[in-house]
Amino acid sequence: MATSRERRIAKELSDIRADRDKSGVFAEPIDAADLTRLKGTFPAPPDTVYAGGTYQVDIQIPDSYPFKPPIIRFDTKIFHPNISSQTGAICLDILGTGWSPVQTIKSALISLRMLLEFPNPKDPQDAEVAKMSLEYPEQFARTAHEWAVKYAGAPRKEIDYSKFKKDESKPKQPAVDYKGYNKDLVDRFVNMGFPVNDVVDAFVYVGIDRNGGEDYELEEAYMGDITARLLGES
């Protein structure tokens, strides 16, 4: 008889298959008899140095899933500050302290795809890659594209690398309107890879209590509603 964990995984995989064309991500068991070891794939986001490449990840589902996150590593080599160029290990909050039982295998894969578009070199998994991306961004972009061509099947294309040149001027911090919500509350979703403004808009749409601007723990139902809104599922 299937366990509750196996039933949940089976349902998630069914949802992934049904939504593949829309979400762009896919996952399936390595062995049909074992739902705890999967392979996931997704295309790189367009307008990035990885564009045109397809990335495969190894997914292990722990015994305590969904209360603990899946263990995911990149099988496809990638040059990225938040992914080890040696082991494929990933630094992403949603796969650690930012995980919630309302998250799914699909939302984890979508977050990984977004990570390729929005790397965070200030919280790196690969320190050398992060250092290059901060100090020599043009060289980083060239190397990342070469790896995408070599390992992920991306087409070689002409890229205007001048736009990656380091801007020595003092960066201007964009104004963020939290619309009365606590920054730490919003950042729980930002750390999953979602843009700040999208998170705040999702809070407003779902009707999240501002709690006087103070931080607090959201109920799981609200977490699910917010995530669904951010993933375009509501």
FENMONOR-V286806 format. One line per field, one symbol per residue. ss: DSSP state (h for helix, s for strand, l for the rest). phi: phi as a letter, one per 20 degrees, with the letter a starting at -180 (. if undefined). psi: psi as a letter, one per 40 degrees, with the letter a starting at -180 (. if undefined). A space follows every 10 residues. Layout:
BEGIN
ss = ???
phi = ???
psi = ???
END
This chain:
BEGIN
ss = lllhhhhhhh hhhhhhhhlh hhhlssssss sllsssssss ssslllllll lllsssssss llllllllll ssssllllls llslllllls llhhhlllll llllhhhhhh hhhhhhhlll hhhlllhhhh hhhhhlhhhh hhhhhhhhhh hhllllllll hhhhllllll llllllllll llhhhhhhhh lllllhhhhh hhhhhhllll hhhllllllh hhhhhhhhhh llll
phi = .feffffffg ffffffffdg feendbbbff cgeceecccd cbefffmcfe gnedddcecd efgefefcff eccfeffbdb fdcffednfc dbgfecfefc gffcgfffff ffffffecfc feceedffff fffeecfffg ffffffffff ddmfffbfcf fffeffeeff feeffdeeln efffffffeg feoefgffff ffgfffnfff lmnefaeffg ffgfffffff emec
psi = hiiddddddd dddddddded dddeiiiiid hdeheehihi iiiiiifiee heihhhihhh hideheeiii hhihdhhigh dehhedeeih hhddebeeii eeiidddddd dddddddgig eegidhdddd dddddgdddd dddddddddd deeiihihhg edeeihheih ihhihhhefe ihddddeddd eeeiiddddd ddddddfhhe ffeiiihiid dddddddddd efe.
END
